[in-house]
Amino acid sequence: MAAAGRGGSRGLAGLLLVALLWFGLAGPAAADSPADQLAQLQSQQVELAQRQAEAQARLEQADSQLKDSRQELAQTEERLETLRRQVAESVLRQWQGRALNGPAALLTSPDADALLRQLAWFSQTSLLFDNLIRRLETERVNLAEAQAVQVAAQAAAQAERAQLDRLSAELADKVSAARRLLGARASSRPVGGSDGLTPQALQVRQIVAGSFPGIASIGGYRAGSSGDHGAGLALDVMIPDWGSATGQALGQAVADWARDNARALGIHYVIFRQRIWNLEVDRAGWRPMADRGSATANHFDHVHISLYP
């Protein structure tokens, strides 16, 4: 019962954590830039996903404990019923085997000592079985009480998980809205040379610059280079402080934005942190790439965006 009680307390603590988490997810400060807001929302998504995993583990534990408790209670009730049946059958056999007829037999029996011994045996047997039945009854009551606590713990865990799922859906809507807002913005501030870039690549570069004020440099055309960079169809969005959690969140925000707006902007594929996403195989999501030997070659310090001709 104590363990079940602790499970109920954990469920309550989980719900309180959800409440605190909800206030924390109310939204980033209005003064933050759209890019900062998106980075904060995505950071909250990571934290919320961890909370969901923990809540799911608690729910599975509560389900398992309740299942075990129900099984144990059913076994105890079965043992109790079997014992009661055995008591009745044993007494009946003994009574019939000794041809006893109750108190009347004591008055008519030629062997009073033997009869008294038989009656004493019945009394001791009755007491023994009565004690066994009482212990099983007590065990059954305790199990039933523990099961009630575990049912409450399971309900609390289910409520916590449902609340977290709701928050996750609401947060996903906020992230989508933030990305749409960023995608509608463009900037005229210089973030790199324009020579050699196609008009489409120039447009994407300026939208990225307007959507993510934290980005200060976006590379592009490379004279004599083979592939998209040489054709003016590729951008390298350089991520400031790329090794930090903030830098990684910003880079992922840029990469996700490019993926979400690929069809509208003519984006062919995106590379970031040694992973690639390609429009033709969108369902495959982010796919790992081979190690090319350095942070730059593996695209840890920048997001690569290639466009269709």
N, C-alpha and C positions, 0 to 999 in steps of 0.2 A: 504494500500500500504506500509506503514511503517513496519508493521509486516512482510509482504512478503519480504521486503528488508532485514530485520534482518535475515530471514531464508536463503536468498542467502548468506549473510555474514557468517553465521554459516557453510554453505556448503563449502565456500572457505576456512574458517579456518580449516574445517575438512580435506580438501585436503592438506593443508599445514602441518597439523599434520601427515598425512599419509607419506608425504615426509620426515619429520623429523624422523618418526618412521622407515622408510625404511633405512635411514642412520644408525640408531641405531641398525638395524637388519642385518647389512652388515656381521656380524660374530664376534665371540669373538676373543680376541687377540691371535696371533699365539703362544705366549709364554705360554699360559695356558695349563694345562694338559688336555688330552682327557676327563677325568671325569668332570673337571671344565668347559670345553667347553660345554659338554652336559647339565650340570646344568644351565649354562647361557642361552643356547638355550631354555630349557624348561621354564625358568623364563620368557623369551621373549614371549613364546607361551601363557603363562597366561595373560601377558599384552596385547598381540595382540587380544586374545579372548575377553577381556573387550572392547577394541577399536571397535571390530566387533559388539558387542552388542549395543554400543553407536551409531555406524553408522547406524545399522539397525533401531534403535529407531528414528533417524533423518529422515531416508528414509520413514518410516511409517508415521511420522508426515507430511512430505512433500506431500506424496500421499494423506493423509486425507485432508490437506489444499487445494490441487489442486482440489480434488473431490468436496469439499464444494464450491469452487470458481466457478467451472463450473456449478454447480447446481444453484447457485445464479445468475450467468449471464444468464442462460437459463430462469429462472423465470422472470428476469427483461425484457428480450427481449419479453417474452410472455405477460407481463403486458403492454409493449409498443405497441405491435401489437393489443392487445385487446382495449386499449384506443383509438388508431387511428381509429379502426373500429367503436367504440362507437361514436366518434366525427362525423364521416361521417353519421352514421345512425341517430343520433340525429338531426343534421342540416337538413338532408333530410326530416325527419318527420315534423320538425317545418316549414320548407319552404313549404312543401305540405299542411300542416294543415292550414296555413294562406293564401294559394293560392297566394303567392307573385311571382312576375315575375321580380324582380330586379328593377332597376331605373325607368323602364317604369311604374311600378305600382305607383310610387310616383307622377307621373304626372297625372294619371287618377283616383287615389283614392279619394273618397268623404270625407274620414276622414284622413286628412294628419297627425294629431297628433297621431292617433293610429298607422299609418304606421311608423312614426318616432320612436315611442316606440318599435315597432317590430324590426326595423333596429338596434336600440341601443342594444336591447337584443341580437341580433346576434353578434354585435361587442363585447360585454362584454363576451358572451359565447365563442367566438372565442379566445379572449385574455386569458381567464381562461384555456381553453384546450391547448392553445399554451404554456402557462407556465408549465403546467403539463408535456406535451410532452418534453419540453426542459429539465426539471429536470430529467426525466427518461433517456433521451439521455445522459445527463452528467453522470448519475449513471452508465449507460451501458459502456461508454468510460472508466470510472475509474475502473470498474470491469475487463474490458478487459486488461487494463494496469497491474492491480494487478495479473491477471492470467498469463500474460507473465512472470512476475517476479517469480511466483510460479513454472512455468514450468522450468525455469532456475535453481531454487533451487532444484527441484526434480532431474534434470539431474546431478547436482553437487553431490547430495546425492547418486545417483546410481553409479556415477563414483568413489566416495569415497569407497563405499561398495565393488565394483568390485576390486579396487586396494588392499583393505585389504584382500579380499579373495585370490588374487594372492599371496600376501606376506605370507599369512597363508600356502598356498600350498608349496611355496618355503622353508619356515621355517620347515615344516613337513619333506621335503626331507633332509634338513640339519640334523634334529634330527635323522632320520633313518640312515643317513650316519655315524653320530657320534656313534650311537649304534652298527652298524656293525663293526666300527673300534675298539670299546671297546671289543666287543665279540671275536675279533681275538687275543686279547692280554692275556698273562698269566704272572705270576710272581713266582719267587722262594723265595721271601722274606717271613719270618715267620709271620703268622697272627693268629696262634693258633695251638694247639696240633693235631697230625694226628692219634693218637691211636684210633682205633675203626671205623674210617671212611672208607667207601667203596672206591675203586679206582675212581669210577665215582664221588663221592662226593668230593674227594680230588682234582680231576681235575676242577670241578666247583669252588671250593674254590680258587684255584690258578688263575683261569681266572678272578674271581671277584677281587682278590687282584691286578692283573695286570691292570684291566680295571678301577679300582677306587682307585687311590693312596691315597685318603683321608681316606680310610677304614684301620684301624689299628688292628682290632680284629674281628675274625670270629669264633664263637663257633660252636660245632658240636656234637660229641659223648657224651652221658651221660650214664655211666654204670648203669645198673639196671632200666633205664627208659623204660617205655612202649612206643610203637609207633616208629616213624621214628628216633627220637634222639637215642633211645636205639639200633636201628638197624644200626646206622651209615649212615642213609639216609637223614639227615636233617642238615641244616646250619642255624646259627643265625648270620646275618651280622650286627654287632653293628654300630650304626650311631653316630659319634661324634657330640656334641652340637645339639642333635636331636630336642630340643625344638625351635631352631631358624629357620628362613626362609631358611637359607643356608643348615642347617641340614636336614630339611624336603625335600628340593629340591634334595639333594644328595640321601636320602633314596628312594624317588620316582624314581629317575634315576636308582637305583639298582633294585628296584621292577619291573619297566618297562622293563629293560634289561633282567631280568630273564624271564619275560613273553614273550618277543619277541624271545628269544632263547630257549624256553622250549622244543620244539620238537627236536631241534638239540642236546640238552644236557640231555634230559631225565628228565626234571623237571616236577613234578606232579602238585604241587600247590605252590602259593606264598601268604604270609600274610604280610600286612603292614598297620599301623594306623587303626586297627580295621576293616580291609577289607580283603577279600580273593578273589583270582582268581584261578580258577581250569581249567586245560587244557581240561577236558571233557566237560565243559560248557563254553568254551571260549567266545561264543556269549553273554553270560550274563555279561561279563566284571567284574569289581570289585563289589563284593557284601558285604553289611554291616554284621558285626558280633555282637553278644551279648557282653555287657560290662562285662569284667572279673575282674574288680576292681582295676587295677593298670596299669601304663604306660607300664611296661614290659609285663604283661599278655595280654594287648591289642595290643602289638607289635608297640608301638609308638617309642621306642628307638632302634628297630632293625627290619631288614627284615628277615622273616623266609622263607627258601627255602627247600621244600621237594622233593626228587627224587623218581623215580620208582625203585623197586628192580632190 
